[in-house]
Amino acid sequence: MPATAAAAATATAIWTRSLEALPLAALQGDRMNLPSECLESITSDSRNTHPLTFRLLNPINRSTVYASVREFTAPEGVVQVSSLLLECLDLTADDSSKATTTTAEEEEEEEEEAPAVVITVTLVTLPPGVHAKLAPLEASYLEISDMRAVLETHLRKHHATLTKGQTLCVEDISRVSRQRTQHRFRVVELFADGGGHDDDDDDDDDDDDDDDGGGEKRAVDGVVILNQDVTVDIVPMDDALAEEAVRNKFAIQAAAADGPDGTLAWGSDGRSAATTATVAEGEYAYFQIPARAELSGEYTVEVTPTAGDADLFVSTLMERPTIQDHTKYDVELGKSTVTIECNHAVAPVLYIGVLGVDAPSSEFKLHVRAAPAAAAAAAFEVEEQQQQQQQQQQHQQQQEAPPSDGSTTIQCENCHVHIPARTHQLHLAYCLRHNTPCPTCHTAFPKAQLAEHWHCSFCSAQGTTLAGQKKHVRRMHTPLTCECGAQTLLLPDIAAHRANVCPARLHVCRFCHLLVPAGGNSFTAKDLLLGGMSSHESDCDARTIECRKCGGANIQLKDVATHAEMHRHLVRLQPAPPHLACSNICCPNPRSSTHPNHAKLCPACFAPFWSSRRDDDPGRARHAQKLASLYFQQLTVGCGRIGVCANEFCATTTGKQNRGGAEEEATTAAAATAMSPTDAALAVVKLLGESSVGGGNNNNNPKHYLCVLVADTRALKRKVAADWLVDMGFAVGWALKALIECGDDAEAALAWLGANAPPIVAGAQTA
């Protein structure tokens, strides 16, 4: 049962009225309409908050339910409510509308006997919901194709509040049968934020109503779910219902696989499949066959009735092709044949529907064959052409060529067949007595069969049986009534109507991912620029989501792709962050942003060059002398940190590491054994040219090769990761910033760079 009046402790009352309750079929879910005079009194109170939520109370049985207002358009003194709210208040449509269903003469008498039902409407403030448990009332709930999407769409469209104990009626359209099914769920538990944390959305399968999450959420009788992230759990009422639901689901799957509606298997030749089946009059038998990538993509479907008659409908999109939803068809009397292109990449399955006609039960043979592969298709086509040419030549010889004995021929003026001159009179007498030419096509028929021969007065079709004419007119020239109400559509046009413009056509919405009626086409400028949308999609994609990169800006779903492209464009245009790495190639430590220096070295590497008289060195001569001295000592003596130092310009590591190449003279020099003073002096000159005292562009991007005496293990790890990210195509500044943002996780930093940093342009890498 819905919440009782005693449960009002979970909501704060602000405004109240007593109004007559009347049902309104246009309202669904928890929606209601209030009188217009209520709007001013509600909005005049500054305490009222959005959204406006109300508690409805039936004073007779004390039943309570929470609701939201849709419009303030109800008549004075009346509240219009949905059928769900009536059910929760233990009212029926008959009880709540007695005063409006009586005749004019009985109105006065009925008014005294059946007074109107008056309920109490109270404006309350409900807590935001964080967790709800729903119990299915039928075992068919597992047949819902997408439980999350169906519930999300239903609650978003029809509910701003939820009440403990109320029953939700959720509609789902099967993607296979295209049938609408109603599924009922009981709201068994509701939880609101208890004030501990706002992000407590954990799935809690416990049945306790207490504060399971350490007091972070509490059980309540009503919550507001508008603009809230609510975790929903599906909890069966009992184990028996759950077992029945699972059995029903597997039974449906087994029936679909074993029944006449099944999947055809390709034969041993790999190019054909056949089966025999029976279908009742007016019913469909459905089949499907997987398309094969190695075949040409052209498939021929044949249905040969052995008893009764059958019509053939084929589709590459609809799982259940019918007389209204199909791609191609053949509805002529007798054998039906359809040839269709089925691209394996676009339409991996070919769907077939066979409709029983003109017999209580029709038996038929279904045969599907695929065109041969491309290598044999040409030979197959040539062979068919040769056979057709031979048949034409034989027919021409029979009608025009003279007989083999050399005698002349005369064309019969009745049947237009060439007859030998010696038998012409005999043939003519017989032909005039037994055959009569059709005045339309001039084909001669026996007089007994001419009455059965027909030509369609609407198209170029013709046949030899009146039953075929009757069926042709019924199928091809009798208007069909579409589900949307259109009544002037013929069979050749209704499939295109159903696929493109029919408001009642079913399609999978690209935003809510449900099979729903499309409605009409939307012709707004934005929808047309986005490639065209149905009315449902135009309404559905008007919903907004928050963009995390914009700081929570609300973006419509239809604009998400454009908005994301804007962010990618801004990423490509943004400059690289400042290069905070030490200019010493061997040092992994970052530079100090509070105490910068002209050499762009970290504090540890710049310590040997620090001097209290640095202001007296405008030309940096003393700095150059100190740097040359350190380089000379490294190249001739080394730093002495054997097994630790990895500087390629240090005598300690000479002979152990050779990172240089033939094109790098300085590195090649370091690859030799301990340098002589002369060679070391020449190497020092080259190294000074790359440093901050070398002049030119080196002032912006200097490079030093100094042994590192103090190195942080974390900084060393960051340098290795930064070098790897630079090799992946990102600037050094971006690589270091990504590592700082991701806690030195190289993989996470690479993902961060892909979303926030532009790739480096060839030849444009800067420090």
PyMOL commands that set and color helices and strands:
alter all, ss='L'
color gray80, all
select helices_A, chain A and resi 5-10+37-43+83-88+93-96+98-101+107-113+139-143+147-158+239-258+374-399+421-434+447-450+466-476+491-500+525-529+535-540+557-573+603-609+614-616+621-636+651-653+665-670+677-690+696-699+713-727+732-741+746-756
alter helices_A, ss='H'
color red, helices_A
select strands_A, chain A and resi 12-23+31-35+53-58+63-74+78-81+118-125+129-136+161-163+167-173+180-193+217-220+222-224+231-234+262-263+272-280+284-290+298-307+309-315+328-330+336-341+349-357+361-370+409-411+418-420+435-437+444-446+454-455+462-463+506-508+515-517+521-522+533-534+544-547+553-556
alter strands_A, ss='S'
color yellow, strands_A
deselect
rebuild
show_as cartoon
